[in-house]
Amino acid sequence: MADGRLEIARNDFCDAFEQDADRLFSARECWYCKYGDFGIFTEHPTQNGVCRYKPIKQEEENE
C-alpha cells in the first residue's frame, strides 16, 4: 500500500480476478484483470499498477 492505494505488479493475481473485456488474450494475472490499472491505453504503460477493486479498499479503510 502506498498513498492508500494497493500497488500491484503485472504478474500478481488474487481471487477477485475478472477478465478485462478489452483484452484479447487472458491469463490469471493483474495485467489482464479489469481491476488492474497499468495505463495500458496510454502512451506509457507501466510494469507496476494499482488495484481498483473497491471491496479491498473498503475493507482496508475500515481497519
TISE-377236 format. One line per 5 residues: number of its first residue (from 1); their letters; for each residue z, x, y negated of C-alpha. Coordinates in steps of 0.25 Angstrom, whole numbers, plus 5000, padded with zeros to 4 digits. Example, Ala and Ser with C-alpha at 12.3 -4.5 7.8 and 13.67 -1.06 7.14 Angstrom:
BEGIN
1 = as = 5031/5049/5018 ~ 5029/5055/5004
***
This chain:
BEGIN
1 = madgr = 5000/5000/5000 ~ 4997/5005/4986 ~ 4998/4997/4974 ~ 5001/4985/4982 ~ 4988/4986/4990
6 = leiar = 4986/4989/5005 ~ 4977/5001/5005 ~ 4969/5002/5018 ~ 4959/5011/5024 ~ 4945/5006/5029
11 = ndfcd = 4949/5008/5044 ~ 4962/5001/5042 ~ 4964/4987/5048 ~ 4974/4976/5050 ~ 4976/4963/5057
16 = afeqd = 4970/4955/5045 ~ 4956/4961/5047 ~ 4945/4951/5043 ~ 4931/4956/5043 ~ 4925/4957/5029
21 = adrlf = 4913/4947/5029 ~ 4905/4957/5020 ~ 4905/4968/5031 ~ 4894/4968/5041 ~ 4902/4978/5051
26 = sarec = 4916/4975/5055 ~ 4928/4984/5060 ~ 4942/4980/5060 ~ 4945/4989/5048 ~ 4949/4986/5034
31 = wycky = 4936/4991/5029 ~ 4929/4979/5036 ~ 4940/4969/5032 ~ 4939/4958/5022 ~ 4953/4962/5016
36 = gdfgi = 4949/4977/5014 ~ 4945/4981/5000 ~ 4938/4994/5001 ~ 4928/4992/4989 ~ 4916/4991/4999
41 = ftehp = 4908/4982/4990 ~ 4909/4992/4978 ~ 4902/5005/4976 ~ 4914/5013/4980 ~ 4921/5008/4993
46 = tqngv = 4933/5015/4998 ~ 4939/5020/5011 ~ 4953/5014/5007 ~ 4955/5000/5002 ~ 4964/4989/5000
51 = crykp = 4968/4977/5009 ~ 4967/4964/5003 ~ 4973/4956/5014 ~ 4982/4947/5006 ~ 4993/4943/5016
56 = ikqee = 4996/4958/5018 ~ 4998/4959/5003 ~ 5007/4947/5002 ~ 5016/4952/5013 ~ 5018/4965/5007
61 = ene = 5021/4959/4993 ~ 5032/4950/5000 ~ 5039/4963/5006
***
